[in-house]
Each structure stands twice: as C-alpha cells, then as structure tokens.
Amino acid sequence: MAGDVWTLVRSFVALEDGYAMDLLVGSATAQDIEDRLLDHARIVTGNAAFRKRG
C-alpha cells in the first residue's frame, strides 16, 4: 500500500458515514453501498480481492 494505513481507515469510515445518508433516504441500497466501499478499498489498496459481491 502506498499510503498510511490510518489515512485509509479514516477515509473508509468517513465514506461509510456519508453513504448511510444515501441508505436512509432510499437513494441507494445496502448492496450499492457495500459495492462502493469495496470499490474504494480495491482502488486504494490495489488488492483485487476487494471485488463486488452479488
């Protein structure tokens, strides 16, 4: 990983918190949000194991 792990953790938590609003107002499903978070993890870490499910 090219960056600091704690920076990754903080950004992941911020994304998760922000996406909760999409879930609450119905503009995204839980699966949509999971896919977005996995996309972020894959892009940031370069690890292909973080791929969409479903």
WOWOCOR-V311891 format. One record per residue. SS is DSSP state (hx for helix, st for strand, lp for the rest). PSI is psi in whole degrees, -180 to 180 (none if undefined). Layout:
ss->(SS | SS)
psi->(PSI | PSI)
This chain:
ss->(lp | lp | lp | lp | hx | hx | hx | hx | hx | hx | hx | hx | hx | hx | hx | hx | hx | hx | hx | hx | hx | hx | hx | hx | hx | lp | lp | lp | lp | hx | hx | hx | hx | hx | hx | hx | hx | hx | hx | hx | hx | hx | hx | hx | hx | lp | lp | lp | lp | lp | lp | lp | lp | lp)
psi->(137 | -27 | -179 | 132 | -35 | -31 | -42 | -45 | -47 | -42 | -36 | -44 | -41 | -43 | -45 | -43 | -44 | -40 | -21 | -35 | -41 | -40 | -44 | -38 | -3 | 14 | -5 | 149 | 168 | -37 | -40 | -45 | -42 | -44 | -42 | -44 | -40 | -38 | -46 | -47 | -42 | -45 | -46 | -40 | -21 | 13 | 113 | -13 | -22 | 82 | 160 | 144 | 165 | none)
